[in-house]
């Protein structure tokens, strides 16, 4: 579902990502962790088409994000670390706008939007303006927008920022259900304990290079778990 093959990206001679390769299968939740500036966000932005790799290729459900951007983005849901929202739209208006971008019919979008709003606990706010939302509620709306077209691949960059305990638990449950449906999830996060709980495999990136990939059960058997691994590899 996700194939990253030898991808590199430099800025002014500095390698933000170097020779990065990864395959994430259907239904897998893959966690990407590492220190600040390690290359997590750059990697995800290349996967979404926001940045072009200097070399290598990225396939999303067999669609090349550079050569077939429209097809690749049609199967992709993306939750950025800092999302842009149209402040003067209501929550429902914004969701219909996103649905139209993905060519979801209005009737199909309506039932999908209502279901997502119920799931994320924002149904009673659907007619409120986005400008009045707290950071956590905005994050819930962004997740709704990322899922409205039933993507096959979900990319999430720092998803827990601003979420309260209800939002974190809801997100964990949703990721579990998406996994069962065969959706591939790539999650970049600093929340090590949540990554350890949610992800099937976890990769550690440092200096733009993927230096370690470990299975969930393997990590749980390590001294200090994922936090211990992070401290050892992050030096």
C-alpha positions as CSV (number, residue, x, y, z in Angstrom):
1,X,0.0,0.0,0.0
2,X,2.9,2.4,0.8
3,X,6.3,1.9,-0.9
4,X,9.1,4.4,-0.4
5,X,12.1,3.4,-2.4
6,X,15.5,5.2,-1.9
7,X,14.0,8.6,-1.3
8,X,16.3,11.6,-0.6
9,X,15.6,15.3,-0.1
10,X,18.1,18.1,0.4
11,X,17.8,21.8,1.2
12,X,20.8,24.0,0.4
13,X,23.1,21.1,0.5
14,X,21.7,19.7,3.8
15,X,20.2,16.2,3.6
16,X,16.8,16.4,5.4
17,X,16.0,12.8,4.2
18,X,18.6,10.4,2.9
19,X,18.1,7.1,1.1
20,X,14.9,6.4,2.9
21,X,13.2,3.1,2.0
22,X,10.0,1.6,3.6
23,X,7.1,-0.6,2.8
24,X,3.8,-0.5,4.8
25,X,1.3,-3.2,4.1
26,X,-2.5,-3.2,4.0
27,X,-3.9,-2.8,7.5
28,X,-0.6,-1.9,9.1
29,X,-0.1,1.0,11.5
30,X,3.5,2.1,11.2
31,X,5.0,4.6,13.6
32,X,7.8,6.9,12.7
33,X,9.6,8.4,15.7
34,X,12.8,10.4,16.1
35,X,14.2,13.7,17.6
36,X,13.2,17.1,16.3
37,X,14.5,17.8,12.9
38,X,15.1,14.1,12.1
39,X,13.1,14.2,8.8
40,X,9.7,12.9,9.8
41,X,7.7,15.9,8.5
42,X,9.8,16.2,5.3
43,X,9.2,12.5,4.6
44,X,5.4,12.9,5.0
45,X,5.3,16.0,2.9
46,X,7.0,14.1,0.1
47,X,4.5,11.4,0.4
48,X,1.6,13.9,0.0
49,X,3.2,15.6,-3.0
50,X,3.8,18.9,-1.1
51,X,7.6,18.3,-1.6
52,X,9.2,16.5,-4.5
53,X,12.0,14.0,-3.7
54,X,15.4,14.7,-5.2
55,X,15.7,11.0,-6.0
56,X,13.8,7.8,-5.4
57,X,10.0,7.1,-5.7
58,X,6.9,6.9,-3.6
59,X,4.0,4.7,-4.4
60,X,0.6,4.9,-2.7
61,X,-1.6,1.9,-3.7
62,X,0.7,1.5,-6.8
63,X,0.3,5.2,-7.8
64,X,3.5,7.3,-8.1
65,X,2.9,10.5,-6.1
66,X,5.2,12.4,-8.6
67,X,4.0,10.9,-11.9
68,X,0.4,10.2,-11.0
69,X,-0.4,12.9,-8.3
70,X,-4.2,13.0,-8.8
71,X,-4.6,9.2,-8.6
72,X,-2.2,8.9,-5.6
73,X,-4.0,11.7,-3.7
74,X,-7.4,10.1,-4.4
75,X,-6.5,7.2,-2.1
76,X,-4.7,9.4,0.5
77,X,-5.9,11.0,3.7
78,X,-3.6,13.5,5.4
79,X,-3.5,15.0,8.8
80,X,-0.7,17.6,9.0
81,X,0.9,18.9,12.1
82,X,-0.4,22.4,11.4
83,X,-3.6,22.4,9.3
84,X,-5.0,25.3,7.3
85,X,-8.8,25.8,7.8
86,X,-11.2,28.2,6.3
87,X,-12.2,30.2,9.4
88,X,-15.4,31.7,8.0
89,X,-17.0,28.4,7.1
90,X,-19.0,26.3,9.4
91,X,-17.8,22.8,10.2
92,X,-20.4,21.3,7.8
93,X,-19.6,23.7,5.0
94,X,-15.9,22.9,5.3
95,X,-16.6,19.2,5.1
96,X,-18.8,19.6,2.0
97,X,-16.0,21.6,0.4
98,X,-13.4,18.9,1.1
99,X,-15.9,16.2,-0.1
100,X,-16.3,18.0,-3.4
101,X,-12.5,18.1,-3.9
102,X,-12.5,14.3,-3.6
103,X,-15.6,14.0,-5.9
104,X,-17.8,12.6,-3.2
105,X,-21.4,13.1,-4.1
106,X,-23.4,15.5,-1.9
107,X,-25.8,12.7,-0.7
108,X,-22.9,10.4,0.0
109,X,-21.0,13.1,1.7
110,X,-23.9,14.0,4.0
111,X,-24.1,10.6,5.6
112,X,-20.4,10.3,5.8
113,X,-20.0,13.7,7.5
114,X,-22.8,13.0,10.0
115,X,-21.1,9.7,10.9
116,X,-17.7,11.2,11.3
117,X,-19.0,14.1,13.4
118,X,-20.8,11.6,15.7
119,X,-17.6,9.6,16.0
120,X,-15.4,12.6,16.9
121,X,-18.1,14.1,19.1
122,X,-18.6,17.4,17.2
123,X,-22.1,16.8,15.7
124,X,-23.6,19.5,17.9
125,X,-21.1,22.0,16.5
126,X,-21.7,21.4,12.8
127,X,-23.2,24.8,12.2
128,X,-20.7,26.8,14.1
129,X,-17.9,28.8,12.5
130,X,-14.4,27.2,12.5
131,X,-12.9,30.4,13.9
132,X,-14.5,29.7,17.2
133,X,-13.1,26.2,17.7
134,X,-10.4,25.3,20.2
135,X,-7.2,23.7,19.0
136,X,-8.4,20.2,20.0
137,X,-11.7,20.6,18.2
138,X,-9.9,21.8,15.1
139,X,-7.8,18.7,15.2
140,X,-10.9,16.6,15.4
141,X,-12.3,18.4,12.3
142,X,-9.1,17.8,10.4
143,X,-9.4,14.1,11.0
144,X,-12.9,14.1,9.8
145,X,-11.8,15.9,6.6
146,X,-9.0,13.4,6.1
147,X,-11.4,10.4,6.3
148,X,-14.4,11.8,4.4
149,X,-13.5,10.0,1.1
150,X,-12.6,6.6,2.7
151,X,-8.9,6.7,1.9
152,X,-6.8,3.6,1.6
153,X,-3.7,5.3,3.0
154,X,-3.7,7.7,6.0
155,X,-0.7,9.9,6.8
156,X,-0.7,11.5,10.2
157,X,1.9,14.0,11.5
158,X,1.8,14.7,15.2
159,X,-1.9,13.7,15.6
160,X,-2.2,14.1,19.4
161,X,-1.4,17.8,19.6
162,X,-4.2,19.6,21.4
163,X,-6.4,16.5,21.8
164,X,-7.9,15.8,25.2
165,X,-8.2,12.3,26.7
166,X,-11.5,11.7,24.8
167,X,-9.9,12.7,21.5
168,X,-6.8,10.5,22.0
169,X,-8.9,7.5,22.9
170,X,-11.2,8.1,20.0
171,X,-8.3,8.4,17.6
172,X,-6.8,5.2,18.8
173,X,-10.1,3.3,18.3
174,X,-10.5,4.8,14.8
175,X,-7.0,3.8,13.8
176,X,-7.7,0.3,15.0
177,X,-10.9,0.1,12.9
178,X,-9.1,1.5,9.9
179,X,-6.5,-1.2,10.3
180,X,-9.1,-3.9,10.3
181,X,-10.5,-2.5,7.1
182,X,-7.1,-2.8,5.4
183,X,-6.1,0.9,5.5
184,X,-2.4,1.6,5.8
185,X,-1.5,4.2,8.4
186,X,1.8,6.0,8.8
187,X,2.0,7.9,12.0
188,X,4.8,10.4,12.9
189,X,4.7,11.3,16.5
190,X,6.6,12.3,19.6
191,X,4.1,10.4,21.8
192,X,6.2,7.3,22.4
193,X,3.8,5.5,24.7
194,X,0.9,5.9,22.3
195,X,3.1,4.8,19.3
196,X,4.1,1.7,21.3
197,X,0.4,1.0,22.0
198,X,-1.0,1.6,18.6
199,X,1.6,0.7,16.0
200,X,2.4,-2.8,14.6
201,X,6.0,-1.6,13.7
202,X,7.9,1.4,14.6
203,X,10.8,3.0,12.7
204,X,13.4,5.4,14.2
205,X,14.7,8.2,12.0
206,X,17.8,10.2,12.8
207,X,19.5,12.7,10.6
208,X,17.2,11.9,7.8
209,X,18.1,8.2,7.8
210,X,15.9,5.4,8.9
211,X,18.2,3.6,11.3
212,X,15.9,1.0,12.9
213,X,12.6,-0.8,12.3
214,X,11.2,-3.0,15.1
215,X,8.1,-5.0,15.7
216,X,5.8,-4.0,18.5
217,X,6.4,-7.2,20.5
218,X,10.1,-6.8,20.0
219,X,10.0,-3.3,21.4
220,X,7.9,-4.4,24.4
221,X,10.6,-6.9,25.3
222,X,13.4,-4.3,25.2
223,X,14.7,-2.6,28.3
224,X,12.7,0.6,28.7
225,X,10.5,-0.2,25.8
226,X,10.2,2.4,23.1
227,X,11.4,5.1,25.3
228,X,14.6,3.2,26.1
229,X,15.2,2.5,22.4
230,X,14.6,6.2,21.6
231,X,17.2,7.2,24.2
232,X,19.8,4.8,22.9
233,X,19.3,5.5,19.2
234,X,18.8,9.3,19.7
235,X,22.3,9.9,21.0
